[in-house]
């Protein structure tokens, strides 16, 4: 008996995917997606300011680097519309394969790019183009993975199945950053341990981007073995597939689009503050250390223009971040059973209220020494898992089958512009505005959480909807 026939269930005797295949197919794609994004985010802090944006000013170069990081978010809604249209018209499987290929090729090509030293400003232009291609691909990746998980989930376990695409975020972070960690240490300059070596800047940083090709091949192998979900097949056989899913989503489900977008806002802001911003803030030298380094190098230094950080080495802080991300992964999985038992809306409202309070801990915890910083990371990533996990079920459940891919993709990715695209840039600006204090960055997170709370209060509970109806 074949694996598919052994796991057949019917509404119409349609073949169903084995649970292990559903979990692996939804998990591996988002792991690659977040791996690619974290590889870029890490490079945006460590090497891109030097290799692609040599402006002569550290802060300006960092903001330019983060601007390309955020530019991908602008392409995500376009990708959401394109892949959402394909997913609602042709099916989930074909669309997931296309989005994964696009993402993998773009990431691989970043690893082959010439730098500013080779071709001048065109290096930054090409980096931006490939970053936009990454964003375009990711616009369709998450929603497809979430639909594979939730549309194939057993009764009463939809939120738990929906956490597996979300688990790709902590797994991708750990794989990407530990790979950078190993390469950075293997190529370290013994005379300047806190500075990226010439070998790392020359070719070492390229390895994580090129390694993405291996992960994409594995992901494609898993996804090509999927069969279409019965929810989509029912819609297709019943003549419910619409020619213009985007138009139908905006016409008939605009409220779900708006509420879904703002429901994700605090999640996105927290996500990128806990990863990109904390890495920048944690590894930026303090004022005295920066001044000493400038004097030793014989370069001019203006204390009034310098924005200090915590002064940890990259190696120290990346291990601290990985420690925090372990909590992210654990509580992503914990959130699924909670949302299945108590409902998505109630769970998210409670967690978002705590996120709003968490914004007020930035100053005391980030300024309280190593133990306090570790606690800050563990707490922040715990909240990240608890808010991110239920979204894998909550957003798809807000839309009917014939516009589910498009609706959830547009809400998820428009929120990425409001939250993820702006968060690193706003955080760096607020950090400078407060002369190196993270106080305004915390207030920014609290404000985003308040907007999300309003959206969640207005949103319906989706726990008991029938996704195959």
C-alpha positions in Angstrom: 0.0 0.0 0.0 1.4 3.4 -0.9 2.2 6.1 1.6 -0.5 8.3 0.2 -3.2 5.7 0.0 -2.4 4.6 3.6 -3.1 8.1 4.8 -6.2 8.7 2.6 -9.1 10.4 4.2 -12.1 11.6 2.4 -14.2 14.3 1.6 -14.5 12.7 -1.9 -11.8 10.1 -1.3 -9.1 12.6 -2.2 -5.5 11.5 -1.4 -4.2 13.2 1.7 -0.6 14.0 2.6 1.0 12.1 5.5 1.3 14.2 8.6 5.1 13.8 8.6 5.2 15.1 5.0 3.0 18.0 5.8 5.1 19.0 8.8 8.4 18.7 6.9 7.2 20.5 3.7 5.8 23.4 5.7 8.9 23.6 8.0 11.7 23.2 5.5 10.6 26.1 3.2 10.2 28.6 6.0 13.5 27.5 7.5 15.2 28.2 4.2 13.3 31.5 4.0 14.4 32.7 7.4 17.9 31.3 7.0 18.2 33.5 3.8 16.9 36.5 5.6 19.1 36.0 8.7 22.2 35.5 6.5 21.4 38.8 4.9 20.7 40.5 8.2 24.0 39.3 9.7 25.9 40.4 6.6 24.1 43.7 6.8 25.7 44.3 10.2 29.1 42.7 9.7 30.2 43.2 6.0 27.8 45.1 3.8 28.5 48.5 5.3 32.2 48.0 4.5 32.0 46.2 1.2 29.0 47.7 -0.5 28.4 51.1 1.3 31.8 52.6 2.2 30.4 56.1 3.0 33.2 57.1 5.4 30.7 57.3 8.3 29.9 54.1 10.3 26.3 55.1 11.2 25.4 56.3 7.6 26.9 53.1 6.1 24.9 51.0 8.6 21.6 52.8 7.8 22.3 52.3 4.1 22.9 48.6 4.6 19.7 48.3 6.7 17.8 50.2 4.0 18.5 47.4 1.5 17.5 44.9 4.2 14.2 46.7 4.5 13.8 47.2 0.8 12.9 43.5 0.5 9.8 44.2 2.6 8.5 46.6 -0.1 8.7 43.8 -2.7 6.9 41.3 -0.4 3.3 42.6 -1.1 4.0 42.4 -4.8 5.1 38.8 -4.4 2.1 38.2 -2.2 -0.2 39.3 -4.9 1.6 37.3 -7.6 2.1 34.0 -5.7 -1.3 34.4 -4.0 -2.9 34.6 -7.4 -1.1 31.5 -8.5 -1.9 29.7 -5.2 -5.6 30.4 -5.3 -5.9 29.7 -9.0 -3.5 26.8 -9.6 -3.0 25.3 -6.2 -0.6 25.4 -3.3 2.0 22.9 -4.4 3.1 24.5 -7.7 3.2 28.0 -6.1 5.4 26.8 -3.2 7.9 25.2 -5.6 8.1 28.5 -7.6 8.6 30.7 -4.6 11.3 28.5 -3.1 13.3 28.4 -6.4 13.1 32.2 -6.7 14.3 32.7 -3.2 17.1 30.2 -3.5 18.5 31.6 -6.8 18.5 35.2 -5.5 20.3 34.2 -2.3 22.9 32.1 -4.2 23.6 35.0 -6.6 24.2 37.4 -3.6 27.1 35.1 -2.7 28.7 35.7 -6.1 28.3 39.5 -6.2 31.4 41.8 -6.9 31.8 44.5 -4.2 32.1 48.3 -4.3 35.9 48.0 -4.7 35.3 46.0 -8.0 32.4 47.9 -9.7 31.7 50.9 -7.6 28.1 51.9 -6.9 26.8 49.1 -9.2 27.6 46.6 -6.5 25.0 48.2 -4.2 22.5 48.4 -7.1 22.9 44.6 -7.8 22.6 43.8 -4.1 19.4 45.8 -4.0 18.0 44.0 -7.0 18.7 40.6 -5.6 17.3 41.7 -2.2 14.1 42.7 -3.9 14.0 39.3 -5.6 14.3 37.7 -2.1 11.4 39.8 -0.9 9.3 39.0 -3.9 9.8 35.3 -3.3 9.1 35.5 0.4 5.8 37.2 -0.4 4.4 33.9 -1.5 6.5 31.4 0.7 5.1 31.9 4.1 1.4 31.8 3.2 1.8 28.7 1.1 3.6 26.9 3.9 1.0 28.0 6.4 -1.8 26.7 4.2 -0.1 23.4 3.6 0.1 23.0 7.4 -3.4 24.2 8.4 -5.4 22.8 5.4 -3.9 19.3 6.1 -4.2 19.5 9.9 -6.3 17.0 11.9 -9.3 18.3 13.7 -8.5 20.3 16.9 -4.8 20.5 16.0 -4.8 23.2 13.4 -2.9 25.9 15.5 -0.3 23.3 16.5 0.3 22.3 12.9 0.4 26.0 12.0 3.4 26.4 14.4 5.7 24.3 12.2 6.1 26.9 9.4 6.7 29.4 12.2 9.4 27.2 13.7 11.4 27.9 10.6 12.2 31.3 12.0 14.3 30.2 15.1 15.8 27.2 13.2 16.8 29.5 10.3 18.3 31.9 12.7 20.4 29.3 14.5 21.6 27.7 11.3 22.5 31.0 9.7 24.2 32.6 12.7 26.1 29.5 13.8 27.4 29.1 10.2 28.6 32.7 10.3 30.1 32.2 13.8 32.1 29.1 12.7 33.4 30.8 9.5 34.2 34.1 11.3 36.2 32.2 13.9 37.9 29.9 11.4 39.1 32.9 9.5 39.8 35.2 12.5 42.8 37.5 12.5 44.7 36.6 15.7 46.2 40.2 15.9 42.7 41.8 15.7 40.2 39.4 17.2 37.3 41.8 17.3 37.6 42.8 13.6 36.5 40.9 10.5 39.6 39.4 8.9 40.7 40.1 5.3 39.8 36.5 4.3 36.3 36.8 5.9 35.7 40.1 4.0 37.1 38.7 0.8 35.3 35.3 0.6 34.2 33.9 3.9 31.0 35.9 4.1 29.9 34.4 0.8 29.8 30.8 2.0 26.5 31.1 3.9 24.8 32.5 0.8 26.1 29.8 -1.4 25.2 27.1 1.1 21.6 28.1 0.6 21.6 26.1 -2.7 21.9 22.8 -0.7 19.0 23.6 1.5 16.8 24.6 -1.5 17.5 21.3 -3.3 16.3 19.4 -0.2 13.2 21.6 0.1 12.3 21.1 -3.5 12.6 17.3 -3.1 10.1 17.3 -0.2 7.6 19.7 -1.8 7.4 18.0 -5.1 6.1 14.9 -3.3 3.1 16.8 -1.9 -0.5 16.3 -3.2 -2.9 19.2 -3.3 -5.0 19.9 -0.1 -8.6 18.7 0.0 -9.7 22.2 0.8 -8.4 23.5 -2.5 -9.6 20.5 -4.4 -13.1 20.9 -2.9 -13.1 24.6 -4.0 -11.9 23.6 -7.5 -14.4 20.8 -8.0 -17.2 23.0 -6.6 -16.5 25.8 -9.1 -15.5 28.2 -6.3 -12.0 29.1 -7.7 -12.1 32.8 -8.6 -10.4 34.3 -11.6 -9.3 37.4 -9.6 -8.7 36.5 -6.0 -7.1 39.8 -5.1 -10.2 41.8 -6.3 -12.5 39.4 -4.4 -10.3 39.7 -1.2 -10.4 43.5 -1.3 -14.1 43.6 -2.2 -15.5 41.0 0.2 -12.8 40.6 2.8 -11.2 44.0 3.3 -11.9 44.0 7.0 -10.0 40.8 7.4 -7.1 42.2 5.4 -6.9 45.3 7.6 -7.2 43.5 10.9 -4.8 40.7 9.8 -2.2 43.3 8.8 -2.3 45.1 12.1 -2.6 41.9 14.1 0.9 41.0 12.8 2.4 44.5 13.4 3.8 43.9 17.0 5.1 40.5 16.0 7.1 42.0 13.1 8.5 44.9 15.2 9.5 42.6 18.0 11.0 40.1 15.6 13.4 42.6 14.0 14.2 44.5 17.2 15.2 41.2 18.9 17.4 40.1 16.0 18.8 42.9 13.8 18.7 45.8 16.3 20.0 43.9 19.3 22.9 42.5 17.3 23.8 46.0 16.2 23.3 47.5 19.7 25.1 44.7 21.4 28.2 44.6 19.3 28.7 48.4 18.9 31.7 49.5 21.0 31.1 51.9 23.9 32.2 55.5 23.7 35.6 55.0 25.5 36.4 51.9 23.5 35.5 53.6 20.2 37.6 56.6 21.0 40.6 54.5 22.0 40.4 52.5 18.8 40.2 55.7 16.7 43.2 57.2 18.4 45.2 53.9 17.9 44.3 54.0 14.2 45.0 57.7 13.9 41.6 58.5 12.6 39.5 61.5 13.7 36.8 60.9 16.3 33.8 63.0 17.2 32.3 61.9 20.5 29.2 64.0 19.9 28.4 62.2 16.7 29.1 58.7 17.9 26.2 56.4 19.0 27.6 53.9 21.6 26.4 50.3 22.2 27.0 47.6 24.7 30.5 46.8 23.5 30.3 43.0 23.3 32.3 41.2 20.6 30.4 39.6 17.8 31.3 36.1 19.0 30.0 36.9 22.5 26.7 38.4 21.5 25.8 36.0 18.8 26.0 33.1 21.3 23.8 35.2 23.6 21.3 35.6 20.8 21.3 31.9 20.0 20.6 31.3 23.7 17.6 33.5 23.4 16.4 32.0 20.1 16.2 28.6 21.8 13.3 30.1 23.9 11.8 31.4 20.6 11.7 27.9 19.2 10.4 26.2 22.4 7.6 28.7 22.9 6.6 28.7 19.2 5.6 25.1 19.7 4.1 25.7 23.1 1.8 28.4 21.6 0.0 26.0 19.3 -1.7 23.8 22.0 -2.5 27.0 23.9 -4.2 28.6 20.8 -6.0 25.3 20.1 -7.3 25.1 23.7 -8.1 28.8 24.5 -8.5 30.2 21.0 -6.2 32.2 18.8 -7.6 35.7 19.6 -7.6 35.3 23.4 -4.0 33.8 23.4 -2.7 36.6 21.1 -4.4 39.4 23.2 -2.8 38.2 26.4 0.7 37.9 24.8 0.5 41.2 23.0 -0.4 43.0 26.3 2.8 41.6 27.8 4.8 42.7 24.7 3.5 46.3 25.4 4.9 46.1 28.9 8.1 44.5 27.7 8.8 47.7 25.8 9.5 49.5 29.1 12.2 47.0 30.1 14.7 48.0 27.4 16.6 50.5 29.5 16.8 48.7 32.8 17.6 45.3 31.3 19.9 46.3 28.4 21.8 48.5 30.8 22.0 46.1 33.7 25.0 43.9 32.8 25.3 40.5 31.1 22.9 38.6 33.3 20.2 41.3 32.7 20.9 41.3 28.9 20.5 37.5 28.8 17.2 37.7 30.7 16.1 40.4 28.3 16.9 38.1 25.3 15.2 35.1 26.9 12.1 37.1 27.7 11.8 38.8 24.4 12.2 35.7 22.4 9.8 33.8 24.6 7.2 36.5 23.8 8.2 36.2 20.1 7.4 32.5 20.1 4.1 33.0 21.8 2.9 35.7 19.4 4.4 34.3 16.2 3.3 30.7 16.6 -0.5 31.2 16.5 -0.3 33.4 13.4 0.3 30.3 11.3 -3.3 29.4 11.8 -4.9 32.7 12.7 -4.2 34.6 9.4 -5.2 31.7 7.0 -8.4 31.1 9.1 -9.6 34.6 8.5 -10.2 34.0 4.8 -12.2 31.4 2.7 -10.4 28.8 0.6 -10.8 30.7 -2.8 -8.9 33.7 -1.5 -7.0 32.2 1.5 -3.6 32.2 -0.1 -4.0 35.8 -1.4 -5.6 37.2 1.7 -3.2 35.8 4.2 -0.2 36.6 2.0 -1.3 40.2 1.5 -2.0 40.8 5.3 1.2 39.1 6.3 3.4 41.0 3.8 1.8 44.5 4.0 2.4 44.2 7.7 6.1 43.5 6.9 6.3 47.0 5.4 4.8 48.7 8.5 6.8 46.5 10.9 9.8 44.8 9.5 10.9 47.2 6.8 10.8 50.2 9.0 11.8 48.6 12.3 15.6 48.4 11.9 15.8 51.9 10.4 13.5 53.5 12.9 15.4 51.7 15.8 18.8 53.0 14.6 17.4 56.5 14.3 15.7 56.4 17.7 18.9 55.0 19.2 20.9 57.9 17.9 18.2 60.4 19.0 18.6 59.2 22.6 22.4 59.4 22.4 22.9 55.6 22.7 20.0 54.8 25.0 17.4 52.2 23.8 14.6 54.0 25.7 12.8 55.3 22.5 13.2 51.9 20.8 11.3 50.3 23.7 8.5 52.9 23.4 8.3 52.2 19.7 7.6 48.5 20.4 5.0 49.4 23.0 3.2 51.7 20.5 3.2 48.9 17.9 1.8 46.5 20.5 -1.1 48.9 21.3 -2.1 49.0 17.6 -2.0 45.2 17.5 -4.2 45.0 20.6 -6.8 47.2 19.0 -6.8 44.9 15.8 -7.1 41.7 17.9 -10.0 43.1 20.0 -11.9 43.9 16.8 -11.0 40.6 15.1 -13.2 37.5 15.3 -12.2 34.2 16.9 -11.3 31.7 14.2 -10.7 28.5 16.2 -13.9 26.7 15.1 -14.2 27.6 11.4 -14.3 24.8 8.8 -11.4 25.4 6.4 -12.8 22.8 3.9 -16.3 24.3 3.7 
